[in-house]
């Protein structure tokens, strides 16, 4: 069914815009009039080159938008509304034009006879594979509303966990950038003017002062080159990380770092377990759930090992044994998963293991942040102390000469 972009005034005289599906432009105007709107402009919505629907195939949904529309859709489906009516209601409620256009494109495909998961598969940047597989399982089992509700809970929980980590890292990052800026300002502008007095006196300068003068002059003379090298290094690193083999090796090296490796393993283990739990609750087969859960892991080295676990389970092995061989899952999680397999309650045990792992991860991040803050303060204080000593030592030498 074609769609039309409209601009109109509602019953209260407020301007509004959106997209309306109808058989024709005349039909669209009639529908809008029945909704109490006075249409001021109506144009046919554009399709993209491949016809995937209103130019929205490249649209990327934020985590907040995805969680909100999933929650709204689950509520309406639970209330007994047909799927196409629920999609139309969520489309009308959306305040963002890109989201409403995307949902209108999904609804159009549903009206053409496609399943919801199939309609969403035309927009992979908006609906990830985990989302589509869970929706497909809900449609097969006939419990789409319940599955959508679980999916909304999972999306909101993942977003809240990510926000906690980001908020915990905000202050240390601000402190680090402030320290670098202050030291750069002192070396580039303050130290040269102060030390120039001692240089003009002709007296021999202490070694620390000479080193500080050399560092300051190099920073002022070659600072632009340092900035160019920094930008080039960042671009080079991004290019390297686009090469699968080099990216795999780099991720493996990260896991070998003393504190960073344990933190990354804990983070990926929590993400893997929570994803596997939501897929298991949605009645997705275990092997398929393992392969989908592996794709949400950011570290390529751990992702490869989880895919190996999926292959071993496909060949008849147990999940707990495969995860134990991978070496990336903490022992407590392995015990919970093994007991869940034996008792036939793998999904609930996976959910409990992911919850426990996220709590452990939060405490580890808090510990790292609490250690990083005083370390940065001590480092900053040490650098400032060196600069002050480099200035004070020539003054003390001049006083001794005068005496």
N, C-alpha and C positions, 0 to 999 in steps of 0.2 A: 504494500500500500504506500503511495507517495506521501511525502511530508511537506509542510509549508511553514516557513518562518513568518511570524506575524508580529506586528506592533499594534497595540490596542489600548483602550481606556476601560477600566473596570467600572462597576456601578458607583463607586465613590469618586470617580474622576481621576484615579491614579494611573499613570502610564505603566504599562507592563509589556513584556515581550516573551516569546517562547516559540515552541514548535508544535504544530498540530497535524496529526495524520488524518487524511480524508481521501475519498475517491477522486475529488476534484477541488479546484479552488472555490467554486461555488459552495460545495459541500462543507469545506473548511470554514467559510464565512458563516454558514448556517449554524454549525456546531458552536462557534465562538459567540454568536448572537444568543444562542440558547443558554450559554454560560453567563450571560449578562454583560458581554463585552462589546464595545464599539470599535470595529477594526479600522485602523488608519493606514495600515500597509500590510500587504500579503504577497510573498514571493515564494517560488518553489525552492525547497532546500537542495543544495548542490550535493551530488554524489561524487565520490572519488573516482579515479581513473579505472579501478578494477571493479567498481560497483559494490564494494563491501558495505556501503551505507553511510551517506551524508558526510563523507570525508573524515570519519572518526576512527579509522583503523589504526592510526598512529597515536591516538590519545592515551595518555598515561594518567591513571587515577592515583591520587594520593591515598595514603593509608586511612586518613580520617574520612575522606569521601567514600572509600570502599566500605569501611565499617558502618558508616551511617546508612548508606543505601541498602546494605545487607540486612541491617536491623529493621529498617522500614519494610523491606520486602518480606522478611520472615513474619513480622507482625500482621501484615495484610494477608499473607497466605494462610497463617494460623486462623485468621478471622473468617476464612472460607471464601475469599474472593478468588475468582479465576485468575490464572497467572497473567493473562494479557491486561486485565483490569488493574491488577496490583502494579504491574509495570507502568501503566498509564498514570496511576496515582502517584507513584514515586517520581515519575518524570515531571509531573505538574508541581510537586512539592520542592523539587530541586531549585536552588537559587542560582546555581552556576550554569551558564549556558552550555559549556562544553559537556558537563555531566548530563544535562537534560537531552542534548543531542545524541549522546552516546546511548542513553537508555531508550530513546526513541528508535534508534537503529536496531537495538536488541529486540525491542517489542515488534518492530516490523518483521524481523526474521521469525519470531515466534508465531506471528499471525500467518506467515507463509507455510507453517507446519513444522518448523524445526523445533527440537527440544531446546530448553533454556541453555544447557551446557554447550550444545552445538552452536547456538546463536552467539554465545559469549566467546567461543573459540575464534570467531572472526576478528576479535579485538584482543590479541594476546598481551599487548602492553598494558591494557587496563585490567584484565582479569588473568592473574597468573595460573600456571598449570595446577597448582594445589587447589585453587578456588574452583576451577572448572571440573576437576576430578571429583571434588566433594559434592558439587551440585549434581553432577551426573549420577553419583551414587545415591543421592537423595531422591532423584527422579525415578531411578530403578526400584528403590525400596518403597516408594509411595509416601515417604515422610519428608517431603521437601521443606516444609515449614520448620520442622524440628532441626533438620540439618542446617538450614540457613541460620537458625538461632545459634547453634553451636559454632558455626563459622564466624558469625558476628562476634561472639564471645572470644574466640581465638584471635581474630584480627585486632580487637580492642586490647586484648592482653599483650599481644606482641608489640603493638604500638606503645602501650604504657611501659613495657620493659625497655624498649629502645629509648624512650624519652628519659627514663631514669638514668640510663648510662650516659646519654648526651648531657643531661643536667649535671651529673657528677663530674664530667670532664670540662665543663665550661670554665669554672674558676681556675683550675690549673693551667689551662691554655691561655687565659687572659693574663695570668701571672707570668707565664713564660714569655709571651710577646711583649709585655710591659718591661720585663727585665732586659730583653734584647734591645728594645728601643731606648731605654735609659742609658745602658752601657754604650750603645752606638752614639748617642748624643754627647755623652761625656767625652768619649774618645775623639769625636769628630769636631767638636766646637769648644768645649771647655778646656781640655788639657792643652791644646796648642797655645792658646792665649796666655794661660798661666805659666807654662813652662818656658815660653819665649823670653821671659825676664831672666831666668837662670841661664839660658843659652847665651844671651847678650852679655852677661857678666864675665864670660870667659873662664869661669871656674870649672874644674872637672866635675862631671855629674855622676851620681851613683848609678850602678848598673841597672837597678830597677827603673829609674827615671829614663835612662837611655832606651831601655826596651819599650817603655810606654810611649816615648816620643816616636820611635820607629813604627810601632803599631798604629799610632794616631796618624802619622803621615802616610802610611800605606793605605789606611782606610779612606783618607781624604783623596788620595791620588787614584787609587784603584777600586774605590767603592762601587763605581758603575760596572766595572768588570766583574766584581763579585756578584752583583745583582744579575748580570747577564748569565753568568755561570750557574747561578741558582735556578733561574728560569729554564735554562737549557737542561739542567739536571732533572727538573720536574718533568719536562716534556720527554726526555729520554726514558725516565722511569715509567711514564704512562705508556710509551711505545713498547717497552720491554714487557709490561704486564699484560699487553694485548697478545703476546706470543704464548700459546698454551704451554709449550714445553718449559719456557723460562718462567712463566707464572707458577707452574707446578713446583719447580725447583725453589723459587723464592718463598712460596707458602710453606714448603717443607723446612726451609731454614728458619722461618718465623717460629715454627713449632719447637725448634731446638733451643730457642732463647730461654734463659732461666725463668723469669717471672712471666714474660709475655706468652710463652708456649702453654703454660698451665691455664692462663686466663682465656686464651683462644679456644683451647680444648673444652673448657667448662662452658663457654658461650655457645660453641657449636653443638655440644652434647645436649644442652637445654633446648636449643632450636630444633634439633633433630627429633628429640623425644616428644616435644609438644606437637610438632607437625604429624608425627606418626600416630599420636594418640587421637587427634581430630580426624584423621583419615580412617583409623580403625573404628571409631565410633560411627562413622558415616558408612560403614560396611564396604569399604574399598578393600579388595583382596590384599593380603599381606605383602606379596612380592611387588605388586604395583605401588602399594603405599611406601615401601622401602625405596623404590626407584624415584618416586616423586619427592619423598623426604630428602633424598640425597641431593636433589637439584636446588633445594633452598639453602644448602650449606655454602657459605662464602669461601671457605678455605678449600682450594682444589685438591690438596693432598688428602684431607679427610674425606672429601667428596668421592674420590677414587676408591678409597677403602670402603666407604658405605655402599658403593655400587658393587664392590666385590662381595660384601655381606649379602646383598640382594641376590646375586648369582648363586651363592652357597645355599641360601634358603630355597631358591628355585630348584636346586639339585637335591633337596631333601634334608638339609642341615637345619639345626635349630637356630633361632634368632640370637639367643643368649651366647651360644658358642661362637657364632660368627662375629658378634660385637666384641667378645672377649679377645678374639684373634686380631681384630683391628687395632686394639690398644688405645682407642680414643675415648672410650666411655669409662667414667669413674666406677670403682668397685661397687659402691652402694647402689648405683643405678643398675648395674649388672645383676646384683642379687634380687632387686625388685622385679626386673624384667624376667629373670629365670623363674621366680616364684609365680609371676603372672602367667607364664607359659604353662607351668605345671598345673595350676589351678583353673586354667581356662578363662582367666580374667586379665588378659594382656592389656586391653585398652585402658582399664581403670588403673592398672599398675604403671603404665606408661605416663598417664596423666599425673599420678602421684610422684613418679620419678622426675618428670619435668618440673613440677612445682617445687620439689625439694632442691633440684639443681639450680633453679632460678634464684632461690633464696641464698644458696651457697655462693652463686655468682655475684649477687648483690653485695654480700659481705666481703668477698674478695676485692671487688671494685672499690668499695668504701675503704678497705685497708690500703690498697695501692694509692688511692687519692690522698688519704691521710698521710702517707709517707712522702708522696710527691710534693705536697705543699711546703712542709718545712725544709725539704731538700732544696727546692727552688729558692726559698728565702735565705738559706745558708749560702748557697752558691752566689746569689745576688749580693749578699753582704760581703762575701769574700772578694768578689770582683771590685766592689766599691772601695773596700779597704785597701786593695792593691793600688787603686788610682789615687786615693788620699795619701798613702805612704809614698808614692812616687812624687807627689807634690811637696810633702812635708820634709822628706830627706834632704833636698837641696837647701831648704830654709834652715834646717838645723846645721848643715855644713857651713852656710854663710855666717850664722851666729857664732860658731866656733872660730871661724877666721877673724871675725870682728873682735872677739874676746882676746 
